[in-house]
Amino acid sequence: MITPITHPGPAPSKRWAVATCAAMPIDIILPVAETLAQSVALGLAGFDGGWLVIENADLANLDFVIPGEDTTGTHAAWYAGPYRMGAGRIDHLGLHAGRKDGAAWLHGHGTFSARDWLGPAMGHILPLESRLSKPIRAKGWGLKGARLDVAHDPETNFPLFQPVTTGTKTGAALITLRPNQDMTTAIATAASEAGIRNGRLYGLGSLTCPQLQGQPQIDSHATEILLTEGRLTKGTAEIEVEIVTLNGTLHKGWLEPGANGVCVTAELLVIADL
């Protein structure tokens, strides 16, 4: 069973959103710009959005946050930080590129390092505070026919990515999941709405007290996660994740089916098998 979490706003009956799209494999160079968000947008010029993976890349400035408590009661969880690495390094980062208030935006989770760094090693990268020191390589998927746009979510009281349709394309789908539903089950259900029962899964999100296969349950009511492997096979999702907790500890493993409730959101790209 999942561990539930109470959010401040009303919970809509529809617990996911789906927009179909076309996804093209890409291997691009991100140029130096004023912010990481702008660098990603320039690299994805010509696409509506995208999912990118960056590995082994030095940044001029790397700022990030980890899950934290919200003592005000206006959110079920908040952020701790920001942690400022200065000239830090992206070891492995996965990110969704989209739009916020009409401008370039991204949501990325990853692992980071820096010389003599003693703080957390994984978190949510800050797209306007972080910036490149030189052009870097990114691989992933460029999307046409849909993208993620930030909108205020009354249930969680957060600004969250939501999929929007920009054309008529198929072969892939952008999916977002609402809180308090098992992640693996919800992904499979939402993907079936897009006509996908077999495919690859990419994305990130947050879980409440995650349960990894063969490991003790993680005692952290808010966590940030990054998918490191994901498959949808005959309507069943199998997902491996990296996790950072409220106290900054890291975990990795395969999600136990039926036992991993979404905390705030999950944002997925599902690419159908040909």
C-alpha positions in Angstrom: 0.0 0.0 0.0 1.1 3.6 -0.6 1.7 6.1 2.2 -0.8 9.0 1.7 0.0 12.7 2.1 -2.4 15.5 2.7 -2.3 18.5 0.4 -4.0 21.9 1.1 -6.3 22.0 -1.9 -9.2 20.0 -3.4 -8.2 16.8 -5.3 -9.7 16.5 -8.8 -11.2 13.2 -9.7 -8.9 12.9 -12.8 -5.5 11.9 -11.4 -3.4 12.2 -14.5 -3.0 14.3 -17.7 -1.9 13.0 -21.1 -0.8 14.7 -24.4 0.4 12.6 -27.3 3.4 13.7 -29.3 6.2 12.6 -31.6 9.6 12.0 -30.1 12.8 12.2 -32.1 16.2 11.0 -30.7 18.7 13.8 -30.5 22.4 14.4 -29.7 22.9 18.1 -29.3 25.3 20.7 -28.0 23.9 23.2 -25.5 25.5 26.6 -25.9 26.5 29.0 -23.2 23.8 31.4 -22.3 22.8 33.6 -19.3 21.0 30.7 -17.6 20.8 26.9 -17.9 17.2 27.2 -19.0 18.2 29.4 -21.9 21.0 27.1 -22.9 18.6 24.2 -23.1 16.0 26.2 -25.0 18.6 27.2 -27.6 19.8 23.6 -28.0 16.2 22.5 -28.5 15.3 25.2 -31.1 12.8 23.8 -33.6 11.2 21.5 -31.1 8.2 22.1 -28.9 10.0 20.6 -25.9 12.1 17.7 -24.9 13.7 15.3 -22.4 17.4 15.6 -22.1 20.1 13.7 -20.2 23.4 15.5 -19.3 26.4 13.6 -17.9 29.9 14.6 -16.8 29.5 18.3 -17.4 31.2 21.2 -15.6 29.1 24.3 -14.9 30.2 27.8 -14.2 27.6 27.9 -11.4 25.4 25.0 -10.1 22.6 25.7 -7.5 20.1 23.1 -6.4 17.6 22.3 -3.7 16.5 19.1 -2.0 13.1 18.2 -0.4 12.3 20.1 2.8 9.7 20.8 5.3 7.1 23.6 5.0 6.5 25.1 8.4 3.9 27.5 7.1 1.3 24.8 6.4 0.7 26.1 2.8 2.3 23.0 1.2 2.6 19.4 2.2 6.3 19.7 1.7 8.8 22.3 0.5 12.5 22.7 -0.4 15.7 22.8 1.6 18.5 25.0 0.3 19.5 26.4 -2.0 22.8 24.5 -2.0 25.4 26.6 -4.0 28.2 24.5 -5.4 29.8 27.3 -7.4 31.7 25.7 -10.2 30.0 22.4 -9.7 29.7 19.3 -11.9 26.7 17.5 -13.3 27.4 13.8 -12.9 24.0 12.7 -14.2 21.0 15.0 -14.8 17.6 14.2 -16.4 15.4 17.2 -17.4 12.1 18.1 -19.0 12.2 21.3 -21.1 9.1 23.4 -21.4 7.7 26.8 -20.8 6.8 29.0 -17.8 5.0 32.4 -18.3 5.9 32.2 -22.0 9.7 31.8 -21.3 12.0 28.8 -21.4 11.8 26.6 -18.3 13.1 23.2 -17.2 12.6 20.7 -14.4 15.7 18.6 -13.7 16.8 16.1 -11.1 20.2 14.7 -10.9 23.5 14.0 -9.0 26.1 16.6 -8.6 29.7 17.0 -7.3 32.3 19.6 -6.6 35.8 19.8 -5.1 35.7 19.5 -1.3 31.8 19.5 -1.4 30.3 18.1 1.8 26.7 18.7 1.2 23.9 16.7 -0.6 24.9 15.0 -3.8 21.5 14.9 -5.5 18.6 17.3 -5.9 16.5 19.6 -8.1 18.7 21.9 -10.2 17.7 25.6 -10.3 17.4 26.6 -13.9 17.8 30.3 -13.6 20.6 30.4 -11.1 22.7 27.6 -12.8 24.7 28.3 -16.0 27.2 26.6 -18.2 30.9 27.5 -18.4 31.3 26.0 -21.9 29.1 24.3 -24.5 28.1 20.8 -23.3 26.6 17.7 -24.9 23.1 16.4 -24.2 21.2 13.4 -25.5 17.6 12.6 -25.4 14.4 13.3 -27.2 13.1 16.3 -29.0 9.3 16.6 -29.0 6.7 17.9 -31.5 3.0 18.0 -31.0 3.1 18.6 -27.2 5.1 20.3 -24.5 5.0 20.9 -20.7 3.8 24.3 -19.5 3.9 25.5 -15.9 0.4 26.2 -14.4 -0.7 26.8 -10.8 -2.0 23.6 -9.3 -4.7 24.3 -6.6 -4.4 20.8 -5.0 -0.7 21.0 -4.1 -0.4 24.9 -4.2 2.6 24.5 -6.4 3.3 25.8 -10.0 3.7 22.5 -11.9 4.4 21.3 -15.4 1.3 20.1 -17.2 1.2 18.6 -20.8 -0.4 20.8 -23.5 -1.1 19.8 -27.1 0.6 21.8 -29.9 -0.3 19.6 -32.8 -1.5 16.2 -33.9 1.4 13.8 -33.4 1.6 10.2 -32.1 4.2 7.6 -31.1 4.9 9.1 -27.6 3.1 10.8 -24.8 3.8 13.4 -22.1 2.1 12.3 -18.8 1.8 14.0 -15.4 0.5 12.2 -12.3 -1.3 13.7 -9.3 -0.5 12.8 -5.7 -1.6 9.8 -3.7 -1.6 7.1 -6.4 0.9 4.3 -6.9 3.4 5.5 -9.5 3.8 2.3 -11.5 0.1 1.6 -11.7 -0.8 5.2 -12.6 1.8 5.4 -15.4 0.5 2.3 -17.0 -3.1 3.5 -16.8 -2.3 6.9 -18.2 -0.2 5.4 -21.0 -3.0 3.2 -22.0 -5.2 6.3 -22.5 -2.6 7.3 -25.1 -2.8 3.9 -26.7 0.7 2.8 -25.4 1.1 -0.6 -23.7 4.8 -1.2 -24.6 7.5 1.3 -24.5 10.3 3.2 -22.7 9.8 5.5 -19.7 11.7 8.6 -18.9 11.1 11.2 -16.3 11.2 12.4 -12.7 9.0 13.4 -9.8 8.5 12.9 -6.1 7.4 10.0 -3.9 6.1 9.6 -0.3 8.0 7.1 1.8 9.3 5.1 -1.2 9.6 1.3 -1.1 12.3 -0.2 -3.3 12.4 -3.9 -4.0 14.5 -5.8 -1.4 15.1 -2.7 0.7 13.6 -1.3 3.9 10.9 1.4 3.3 12.5 4.9 3.2 11.2 7.1 6.1 10.9 10.4 4.2 7.4 11.8 3.5 8.9 13.9 0.7 11.6 12.8 -1.8 12.8 13.7 -5.2 13.4 11.0 -7.8 14.9 10.5 -11.2 14.1 7.5 -13.4 17.3 5.7 -14.4 15.5 2.8 -16.2 11.9 2.4 -17.2 9.9 -0.1 -19.2 6.3 -0.6 -20.0 5.6 -4.2 -21.0 2.1 -5.4 -21.9 0.6 -2.6 -19.7 2.9 -3.2 -16.7 5.5 -0.6 -15.7 8.9 -1.4 -14.2 10.9 1.5 -12.9 14.4 2.0 -11.4 15.0 5.3 -9.7 17.6 7.4 -7.8 16.1 9.1 -4.7 17.1 12.0 -2.4 15.4 12.3 0.9 14.6 15.1 3.3 17.9 14.6 5.1 19.9 14.4 1.9 20.5 10.6 1.9 20.6 8.9 -1.5 19.0 5.6 -2.5 18.7 3.6 -5.7 16.6 0.6 -6.8 13.5 -0.7 -8.5 10.1 0.5 -7.3 8.0 -2.0 -5.5 4.7 -2.2 -7.4 1.7 -0.9 -5.5 3.8 0.7 -2.8 5.0 4.1 -4.1 2.6 7.0 -3.8 3.2 10.2 -5.8 4.0 13.0 -3.3 3.5 16.2 -5.4 3.9 15.2 -9.1 5.5 12.9 -11.5 6.3 14.0 -15.1 6.9 11.2 -17.6 7.8 10.8 -21.3 6.6 7.5 -22.7 7.9 6.4 -26.1 6.0 3.6 -27.7 7.9 0.6 -29.1 7.7 0.5 -32.9 
